[in-house]
Each structure stands twice: as structure tokens, then as C-alpha cells.
């Protein structure tokens, strides 16, 4: 998919993804964060890979999107995933080599085909070690 096609696809599917994101059996999560300029509470649906200690989020629109910058500025957010809220902090941008170990071979292939990216956001579950 080209960037223009990907953007159009995302815009068309966002209402459906928002309706499913964060629910118990959904592959999507919702990142809840506060706007660094507006101060408003905001939410964005994302695809997340989770470990017991961390969340890794594919960033197909890059690491400079407003919501990523909001999370980085605040240093934390809440991720609604699998029907529960999880505090997450210590945001870090990963490159492909650093993100790859978080994915199974199949999940990596799917992520690269459906959501091509050159950056990922890693968040540690709050209270977990570094």
C-alpha cells in the first residue's frame, strides 16, 4: 500500500477499530493520553505487541505524530488492552532491529505487510523494572 492508500484505509476503518479496540478479544488497544498543548484527554487505537513487562506499538505514520509526541512529553499513558487499563511509562522509539524480537515470525510478516513502519514505540508497564 502506498502512504496515501494506507492513510485512506486507516481513515475508513478507524470507526470500526475504535469500536473494538481495548476489548477483551480484540487485537487492538487504545492509548489514552493528554494533549501536550490542549491539555485535553485523547485516545488513539493502535496495534500492540505485549510482553509481561512492555508494550510495543507499530508506528506506520512515524514517530513524530502528535499522539506519540504527547506520550513522550508526558512520559506515560494508559493503555486499554484486553479489557483492562495498564499504566505505561518510559516511552522509547525503536528501530526495526530493536522491534523485531518482540514479534513472532508470522506477526512480523503481517505487521510489515499491513502496517509498514520504520519506527515503533516501546512502553514499559508502570512499576516494572528497566
C-alpha positions as CSV (number, residue, x, y, z in Angstrom):
1,X,0.0,0.0,0.0
2,X,1.2,3.5,-0.7
3,X,1.2,6.0,2.1
4,X,-1.9,7.8,0.6
5,X,-3.7,4.4,0.3
6,X,-2.7,3.5,3.8
7,X,-4.0,6.8,5.2
8,X,-7.3,6.4,3.3
9,X,-7.7,2.8,4.6
10,X,-6.9,3.9,8.2
11,X,-9.4,6.8,8.0
12,X,-12.1,4.5,6.6
13,X,-11.6,1.7,9.2
14,X,-10.9,3.9,12.3
15,X,-14.6,4.0,13.4
16,X,-14.8,0.2,13.4
17,X,-11.4,-0.2,15.1
18,X,-12.3,2.3,17.8
19,X,-15.5,0.3,18.5
20,X,-13.4,-2.9,19.0
21,X,-10.1,-1.6,20.4
22,X,-9.3,-2.3,24.0
23,X,-11.9,-5.1,24.3
24,X,-11.1,-8.4,25.7
25,X,-10.7,-10.4,22.5
26,X,-9.6,-7.5,20.2
27,X,-6.1,-7.4,18.7
28,X,-6.2,-3.6,19.1
29,X,-5.6,-1.4,22.1
30,X,-6.4,2.2,22.9
31,X,-3.7,4.6,24.1
32,X,-5.2,7.2,26.4
33,X,-3.0,10.4,26.7
34,X,-3.3,14.1,27.3
35,X,-2.6,16.7,24.6
36,X,0.6,18.5,25.4
37,X,-0.8,21.8,24.0
38,X,-4.6,21.5,24.5
39,X,-4.5,19.5,27.8
40,X,-7.4,17.5,26.5
41,X,-7.8,13.8,27.2
42,X,-7.3,12.0,23.9
43,X,-7.4,8.4,22.7
44,X,-6.0,6.6,19.7
45,X,-6.5,3.0,18.6
46,X,-3.3,1.0,18.0
47,X,-2.0,-2.4,17.3
48,X,0.1,-3.5,20.2
49,X,2.5,-6.4,21.0
50,X,2.6,-7.1,24.7
51,X,5.1,-8.9,27.0
52,X,4.7,-9.2,30.8
53,X,6.9,-6.0,31.1
54,X,6.3,-4.0,28.0
55,X,4.1,-2.8,25.1
56,X,5.5,-2.3,21.6
57,X,3.3,-0.2,19.2
58,X,3.9,-0.1,15.4
59,X,4.1,3.5,14.1
60,X,3.1,3.3,10.4
61,X,2.8,7.2,10.3
62,X,6.1,7.7,12.1
63,X,7.4,8.7,15.4
64,X,6.5,12.4,15.0
65,X,2.7,12.0,15.1
66,X,1.0,14.2,17.7
67,X,-0.1,11.3,19.9
68,X,3.4,9.8,20.1
69,X,4.9,13.3,20.9
70,X,2.2,13.7,23.6
71,X,3.1,10.4,25.2
72,X,6.8,11.2,25.1
73,X,6.2,14.6,26.6
74,X,4.2,13.3,29.4
75,X,6.4,10.3,29.9
76,X,3.5,8.0,30.4
77,X,0.0,7.0,29.2
78,X,-2.7,4.4,29.9
79,X,-3.2,1.5,27.5
80,X,-6.6,-0.1,27.4
81,X,-5.8,-3.7,26.3
82,X,-7.7,-6.9,26.6
83,X,-10.4,-5.2,28.6
84,X,-8.1,-3.7,31.3
85,X,-6.3,-0.4,31.8
86,X,-2.5,-0.6,32.1
87,X,-0.3,2.3,33.1
88,X,2.7,2.6,30.9
89,X,5.8,4.8,31.1
90,X,9.4,5.2,29.9
91,X,8.5,5.7,26.2
92,X,11.3,4.9,23.7
93,X,11.4,4.9,20.0
94,X,12.7,1.7,18.5
95,X,14.1,1.0,15.0
96,X,13.4,-2.2,13.1
97,X,16.3,-4.2,14.6
98,X,15.2,-3.3,18.1
99,X,11.5,-4.0,17.5
100,X,11.9,-7.3,15.6
101,X,12.4,-9.5,18.8
102,X,9.0,-8.6,20.1
103,X,7.3,-10.3,17.2
104,X,6.9,-13.9,16.2
105,X,7.9,-14.6,12.6
106,X,4.2,-14.6,11.4
107,X,3.3,-11.5,13.4
108,X,6.3,-9.7,12.0
109,X,5.4,-10.6,8.4
110,X,1.8,-9.5,8.9
111,X,2.9,-6.2,10.6
112,X,5.3,-5.4,7.8
113,X,2.7,-6.1,5.1
114,X,-0.3,-4.4,6.6
115,X,1.3,-1.7,8.6
116,X,4.8,-0.9,7.2
117,X,6.8,1.3,9.6
118,X,10.2,2.5,10.3
119,X,9.6,3.2,14.0
120,X,8.0,1.6,17.0
121,X,7.1,2.9,20.4
122,X,8.1,0.8,23.4
123,X,6.4,1.5,26.7
124,X,7.2,-0.3,30.0
125,X,4.3,-1.3,32.2
126,X,4.4,1.1,35.1
127,X,6.0,-0.5,38.2
128,X,8.1,-2.9,36.0
129,X,11.9,-2.9,36.1
130,X,14.0,-1.2,33.5
